[in-house]
Amino acid sequence: MSIHWNRNSIGVEQGGHLVQTSTPLRLTRRERRALFWLGDVAMCALAGVAALWLWTFTRKEPLLTVLGENGHLIALMALAWLVLAWAFDLHSSYAGARMATLWPRLLAIAGVLLIAYLVYFFVVGQRNALIRLPLVYFLVLVTLLEGAWHGLLLSLHARGTFRQKTLVVGAGWAGQTIARLLRQHAPAEFDVVGFIDDDPAKRGISIEGIPVLGNRTELVQVARNVGCDTIVYAITHSLDGDMFQTLLECRVAGLSVVRMATLYEIFTGRVPVEHVRNEWMLPDATEAGQDALFYQLFVRLLDWSFGLLGILCLALVGLPIALLIKLDSPGPVFFRQTRSGLGGVPFQLIKFRSMVADAEAESGARWAAEGDPRITRVGRILRRMRLDELPQVLNILHGDMHLIGPRPERPEFIAQLEKQIPFYRARLAVKPGLTGWAQVKYRYGNSVEDARVKLEYDLHYIKHRSITLDLYILLQTVGVMLALKGT
């Protein structure tokens, strides 16, 4: 008897005949995400049509007539809902069954849409041209339908419908890190069934609660025995010829093979600086988003547009903020501090003062901490709303910063951190920004460990800069400001 095996079926040759035994088909992560979005579009369309249908009972008109007259307005509401679902990171809940985060996000999206409509209705809208009752119907229906749709998908995840059986090659530091990540953050998508490691001392023992099932020469056979779908390669040193040949056999057998660093980035949005080799910093520059002409034009347009808008906002709210700062504590209104820009070139960062004057006169340079006594009462409010950063529009217009990028760090901290964290100076490869990927994904940092995590986010941004990612960060920043999550 011989076995002919691929990802979708196992063929067992018996008596000269090939007998096929099927295994469950697995959706890729991209296919699952596409399915989620298609469902969102369908739910929005259904909610829109149902809202107008309910309205026909009040208007006493046929549905087709109401659709013809108001369909474009409902379509605009549905589009706004989908954009906000993207901005509120609605689909991140699929990393695990987190029903507790689903409804607050849906209600937040509905609330933002309602507030935006009311502002338009009372401030700039032509009241007779706007529909009101259908909007209420739409928001109620789309919230319920989206809740049901996402709840169904989360339920399927919880039952393991989309789960991929996974073997991790390498039971060392990198292997344990990715196994822990998948078990904590993606248990509904990946079932880590075992390690593969060449160390004889590890054979037959459990690490992180996961058994070591064999060595590299047994990888394909072990994968067959456990019904594996995915191989995660988690060895940080160079890939030798024998290991490459083994992984190639896995690909020929129909298995998905992925590097640990790639999977780590997918689930965290961070580059694992402790587990990557130096060549990660050398992507194909001809395909990199930051080198594309349209991207460069987009960044300049975004910087200048926001800079001019920021100057207008500064003119409107600057005087009241300045008065509050002066009344709250003695000292200057503005705070200037040396930061490192592109390539480490220093520049003077400008902010509204949020701490007592000469806060570091005795202690020297140190991170701000949560509940820091140096922060003034007004400063605490400004930080939560991120308004203390508003004067940095002057840095943007001057060319020291972009609107979006890694936050500019102080030279003293860079000198300290680059000795402790791999690749720390790599964040100086692009201009710093007023907001960034680390700012919307992680809390305010006040330790070396926080700096390492934020660096992982920054390096992910540097590697994947694009118009889409920048717009996403911009929308997420608005959400952070509205939720008063600044520090």
C-alpha positions in Angstrom: 0.0 0.0 0.0 1.3 3.5 -0.8 0.0 6.9 0.0 -0.6 9.8 -2.4 -1.2 12.9 -0.4 -2.1 16.5 -1.0 -3.8 19.2 1.1 -7.3 18.4 0.0 -7.3 14.6 -0.1 -5.3 11.5 0.8 -5.1 8.9 -1.9 -4.4 5.4 -0.6 -3.4 2.8 -3.2 -4.9 -0.6 -2.5 -4.8 -3.5 -4.8 -3.7 -1.4 -7.7 -6.6 1.1 -7.3 -6.3 4.6 -5.9 -8.9 5.3 -3.2 -9.5 9.0 -2.4 -10.3 10.0 1.2 -11.3 13.6 1.6 -10.1 16.0 4.3 -11.9 19.3 5.0 -11.1 22.2 2.6 -9.5 25.1 4.4 -10.1 28.7 3.5 -7.0 30.9 3.4 -6.8 33.9 5.6 -7.4 36.2 2.6 -10.3 34.1 1.5 -11.9 34.3 4.9 -11.4 38.1 5.1 -13.0 38.4 1.6 -15.9 36.3 2.9 -16.4 38.6 5.9 -16.4 41.7 3.8 -18.8 40.3 1.2 -21.1 39.4 4.1 -20.8 43.0 5.4 -21.7 44.4 2.0 -24.7 42.1 1.8 -25.9 43.0 5.3 -25.6 46.7 4.5 -27.6 46.3 1.2 -30.3 44.2 3.0 -30.6 46.7 5.8 -30.9 49.6 3.3 -33.6 48.0 1.2 -35.5 46.9 4.4 -35.3 50.4 5.8 -36.9 51.9 2.7 -39.5 49.1 2.7 -40.5 50.0 6.2 -40.7 53.6 5.2 -43.2 52.8 2.5 -45.8 52.1 5.2 -45.5 55.8 6.2 -45.2 57.3 2.7 -47.9 55.1 1.1 -45.7 54.6 -2.0 -44.5 51.5 -3.8 -41.0 50.3 -2.8 -39.6 50.7 -6.3 -40.6 54.4 -6.3 -39.0 55.0 -2.9 -35.9 53.1 -4.0 -35.6 55.2 -7.1 -35.9 58.5 -5.2 -33.8 57.6 -2.2 -31.6 54.7 -3.1 -28.5 56.8 -3.5 -28.8 58.2 0.0 -29.1 54.7 1.5 -26.1 53.6 -0.6 -24.1 56.5 0.8 -25.0 55.4 4.3 -24.0 51.9 3.6 -20.7 53.0 2.2 -20.1 55.2 5.2 -20.8 52.2 7.4 -18.3 50.0 5.6 -15.6 52.7 5.8 -16.2 53.1 9.6 -16.2 49.3 10.0 -12.7 49.4 8.4 -11.7 52.4 10.6 -12.9 50.7 13.8 -11.0 47.6 13.0 -14.2 45.5 13.2 -12.6 42.4 11.7 -9.8 42.2 14.2 -12.2 40.3 16.4 -11.7 37.3 14.1 -8.3 36.7 15.7 -10.4 34.8 18.3 -14.0 34.5 19.5 -14.4 37.9 21.2 -18.1 38.6 21.3 -17.5 41.1 24.1 -15.7 43.5 21.6 -18.2 43.1 18.8 -21.3 44.9 20.0 -19.4 48.0 21.4 -17.8 48.4 18.0 -21.1 48.1 16.2 -22.8 50.6 18.5 -19.8 53.0 18.1 -20.1 52.9 14.3 -23.9 53.5 14.5 -23.3 56.3 16.9 -20.7 58.1 14.8 -23.0 57.8 11.7 -25.9 59.2 13.7 -23.8 62.1 15.0 -22.4 62.9 11.6 -25.9 62.9 10.1 -27.2 65.2 12.9 -24.3 67.7 12.4 -25.0 67.8 8.7 -28.7 68.1 9.2 -28.6 71.0 11.7 -25.5 72.8 10.5 -25.0 72.5 6.7 -27.8 70.4 5.4 -31.0 71.2 3.4 -33.4 69.7 5.8 -36.1 69.0 3.2 -33.7 67.1 1.0 -32.7 64.6 3.8 -34.4 61.5 4.9 -34.8 60.9 8.7 -36.9 57.9 9.5 -35.1 55.6 7.0 -31.8 56.5 8.6 -33.1 55.3 12.0 -34.4 52.1 10.4 -31.1 51.6 8.6 -28.9 52.0 11.7 -31.1 49.7 13.8 -31.3 47.0 11.1 -27.7 47.1 10.0 -26.5 46.9 13.6 -28.6 43.8 14.2 -27.8 42.2 10.9 -24.1 42.8 11.2 -24.2 41.5 14.8 -25.9 38.3 13.6 -23.5 37.9 10.7 -20.3 38.5 12.7 -21.7 36.5 15.6 -22.2 33.5 13.2 -18.6 33.8 11.9 -17.3 34.0 15.4 -19.3 31.0 16.4 -17.9 29.0 13.5 -14.4 30.1 14.6 -15.1 29.0 18.1 -16.1 25.6 16.9 -12.9 25.3 14.9 -14.6 25.3 11.5 -11.7 27.2 9.9 -9.0 25.8 12.1 -5.7 24.8 10.5 -3.7 22.0 12.1 -0.1 23.4 12.4 3.3 22.1 13.1 6.1 24.5 14.2 9.6 23.7 12.9 11.9 24.7 15.7 11.2 24.5 19.4 13.6 27.2 20.4 12.8 30.8 21.3 11.3 31.8 18.0 9.2 28.6 17.8 7.9 29.0 21.4 7.1 32.7 20.6 4.9 31.9 17.6 3.3 28.9 19.2 2.3 31.1 22.2 1.0 33.9 19.9 -1.2 31.5 17.9 -2.6 29.8 21.0 -3.4 33.1 22.7 -4.5 35.3 19.8 -5.6 32.9 17.1 -6.8 29.6 18.7 -9.8 29.5 16.4 -7.7 29.7 13.3 -4.6 27.6 14.2 -4.4 24.4 16.2 -0.7 24.0 17.1 -0.4 20.2 17.3 3.3 19.8 17.8 7.0 20.9 17.3 9.6 19.5 15.0 13.1 19.9 16.4 16.5 18.1 15.7 17.6 18.3 19.3 17.4 14.7 20.7 17.0 16.0 24.2 13.7 17.6 23.2 12.2 14.5 21.6 9.1 13.3 23.3 8.8 16.1 25.8 6.3 19.0 25.8 7.3 22.7 25.5 4.7 25.3 26.2 2.3 22.4 26.6 3.0 21.3 23.0 4.7 17.9 22.3 7.9 17.6 20.2 6.8 15.0 17.6 10.0 14.4 15.6 12.9 15.9 13.7 13.3 17.4 10.3 13.7 14.0 8.5 10.3 12.9 9.9 8.5 16.2 9.1 6.4 15.0 6.2 5.5 11.7 7.8 4.5 13.5 11.1 2.4 16.0 9.1 0.6 13.1 7.4 0.0 11.3 10.7 -1.6 14.4 12.4 -3.5 15.6 9.4 -1.5 18.8 9.3 -2.4 21.8 7.1 0.3 24.3 7.8 4.1 24.3 8.6 5.5 27.3 10.4 9.3 27.6 9.9 10.6 29.1 13.1 14.4 28.7 12.9 16.2 32.1 12.9 19.5 31.0 11.4 20.1 30.5 7.6 18.0 27.9 5.8 20.4 25.0 4.9 20.0 22.8 1.8 18.6 19.8 3.7 16.0 21.9 5.5 15.0 23.6 2.2 14.5 20.3 0.6 12.3 19.1 3.4 10.1 22.2 3.3 10.0 21.8 -0.5 8.6 18.3 0.0 6.0 19.8 2.3 4.9 22.2 -0.4 4.8 19.5 -3.0 2.6 17.5 -0.6 0.2 20.4 -0.6 1.0 21.9 2.8 1.2 25.6 3.4 4.6 26.7 4.5 5.1 30.1 6.2 8.0 31.8 8.0 7.5 32.6 11.7 8.2 36.3 11.1 5.6 36.5 8.4 2.9 35.0 10.5 3.9 37.1 13.5 3.5 40.3 11.4 0.1 39.2 10.1 -1.4 38.7 13.6 0.3 41.6 15.4 1.1 44.2 12.8 4.7 44.2 14.2 8.1 43.0 13.0 9.6 40.6 15.5 12.9 42.3 16.0 14.3 39.5 18.2 13.5 36.8 15.6 14.4 38.2 12.2 17.6 38.1 10.2 19.3 41.2 8.9 18.0 40.9 5.3 14.4 41.7 6.2 15.5 45.4 5.8 16.2 44.8 2.1 12.8 44.5 0.4 12.4 44.8 -3.4 12.7 48.6 -3.6 11.2 48.7 -7.1 7.9 47.4 -5.6 8.1 49.2 -2.2 5.1 51.6 -1.7 7.3 54.4 -0.3 9.3 54.6 -3.6 6.2 54.9 -5.8 5.6 58.3 -7.4 1.9 58.3 -6.5 2.7 57.5 -2.9 5.2 60.4 -2.6 2.7 62.8 -4.2 0.0 61.5 -1.8 2.2 62.0 1.3 3.1 65.6 0.2 -0.6 66.4 -0.5 -1.6 64.9 2.9 1.1 66.8 4.7 0.3 70.2 3.2 -3.5 69.7 3.4 -3.3 68.8 7.1 -0.7 71.4 7.8 -2.9 74.2 6.4 -5.9 72.8 8.1 -3.9 72.6 11.3 -2.9 76.2 11.1 -6.5 77.2 10.8 -7.4 75.0 13.9 -4.4 76.5 15.7 -5.7 80.0 15.0 -9.2 79.0 16.3 -8.3 77.1 19.5 -4.8 78.3 20.2 -5.7 81.3 22.2 -8.2 79.5 24.5 -5.7 76.7 25.1 -2.9 79.2 25.7 -5.0 81.0 28.3 -5.8 77.7 30.1 -2.2 76.7 30.2 -1.1 80.1 31.7 -3.9 80.0 34.2 -3.2 76.5 35.3 0.6 76.7 35.9 3.4 79.3 35.4 5.7 78.9 32.4 5.6 79.3 28.6 2.7 78.2 26.5 4.8 76.3 24.0 7.3 73.5 24.7 10.3 72.9 22.5 12.5 69.8 22.6 15.2 68.3 20.4 14.1 65.2 18.5 15.8 63.1 15.9 14.4 63.3 12.4 15.2 61.5 9.1 18.6 59.9 9.3 19.0 61.1 12.9 19.2 64.8 12.0 18.0 66.8 15.0 15.2 69.3 14.9 13.1 71.3 17.4 9.7 69.7 18.1 7.0 72.2 19.1 4.1 71.3 21.4 1.7 72.9 23.8 3.3 72.6 27.3 1.5 69.9 29.2 4.0 69.6 32.1 5.2 71.9 34.8 8.0 74.3 33.6 11.5 72.8 33.8 10.1 69.4 34.5 13.5 67.7 33.9 15.7 70.3 35.5 16.7 67.9 38.3 15.9 64.4 37.0 17.3 64.8 33.4 15.7 63.1 30.4 13.1 60.4 31.4 9.9 59.0 30.0 6.5 60.3 31.1 4.5 57.7 33.0 0.8 57.2 33.6 -0.2 59.5 36.4 3.0 61.4 36.1 2.9 64.2 38.7 4.8 66.5 36.3 1.7 66.7 34.0 -0.6 69.6 34.8 -4.4 69.5 35.0 -4.8 71.2 31.7 -2.0 69.1 30.2 -3.7 65.9 31.1 -6.8 66.9 29.2 -4.7 68.1 26.2 -2.8 64.8 26.1 -6.0 62.7 26.2 -7.4 64.6 23.3 -3.9 64.8 21.6 -4.3 68.5 21.4 -0.9 69.1 22.9 0.5 67.8 19.5 -1.3 70.4 17.4 1.6 72.9 17.1 3.6 70.2 15.4 1.7 71.2 12.2 4.5 73.9 12.0 7.1 71.1 12.0 5.1 69.4 9.2 5.0 72.5 7.1 8.7 73.1 7.7 9.5 69.6 6.5 10.8 68.1 9.7 8.0 65.6 9.9 5.2 63.9 8.0 1.7 63.7 9.2 2.1 59.9 9.5 5.3 58.1 10.5 7.1 56.8 13.6 7.0 59.3 16.5 10.2 61.3 16.7 12.3 60.2 19.6 14.8 62.1 21.7 18.5 61.6 20.8 19.3 60.6 24.4 16.8 57.8 24.3 17.9 56.6 20.9 21.5 56.3 22.1 20.3 54.2 25.0 17.8 52.1 23.2 19.9 51.1 20.2 22.3 49.4 22.6 19.5 47.2 23.9 17.0 46.7 21.0 18.0 45.2 17.6 17.4 47.4 14.6 16.4 50.4 16.7 18.1 52.9 14.4 16.1 51.5 11.5 13.1 53.7 12.5 15.2 56.7 11.4 15.0 55.5 7.8 11.8 57.6 7.2 10.7 61.0 8.5 8.9 60.9 11.8 5.2 61.6 12.0 2.6 63.4 14.1 0.7 60.1 14.3 1.7 56.5 13.3 1.0 52.8 13.4 2.5 52.4 16.9 0.4 55.3 18.2 -2.9 53.8 17.2 -2.0 50.2 18.1 -0.1 50.6 21.4 -0.3 52.6 24.6 2.1 55.4 25.5 5.5 53.8 26.3 7.6 54.4 29.3 10.0 51.5 29.4 12.5 49.7 27.3 10.0 46.9 26.7 7.4 49.4 25.5 10.0 50.9 23.2 10.7 47.4 21.8 7.1 46.8 21.1 6.5 50.2 19.5 9.6 49.7 17.4 8.1 46.4 16.1 5.0 48.4 15.0 7.2 51.2 13.5 9.3 48.7 11.5 6.1 47.1 10.2 4.9 50.5 9.0 8.3 51.3 7.4 8.2 48.0 5.5 4.5 48.3 4.4 4.0 52.0 3.9 1.2 52.7 1.4 -1.8 55.0 0.7 -4.2 52.4 2.2 -2.2 52.0 5.4 -1.8 55.7 5.8 -5.5 56.3 5.4 -6.2 53.5 7.9 -3.9 55.1 10.5 -5.5 58.5 9.9 -9.0 57.1 10.6 -7.8 55.2 13.6 -6.2 58.3 15.0 -9.6 60.1 14.8 -11.1 57.2 16.7 -8.3 57.5 19.4 -9.0 61.2 19.8 -12.8 60.8 20.0 -12.3 58.0 22.6 -9.9 60.2 24.6 -7.3 57.4 24.6 -4.3 59.7 24.4 -1.8 59.8 27.3 
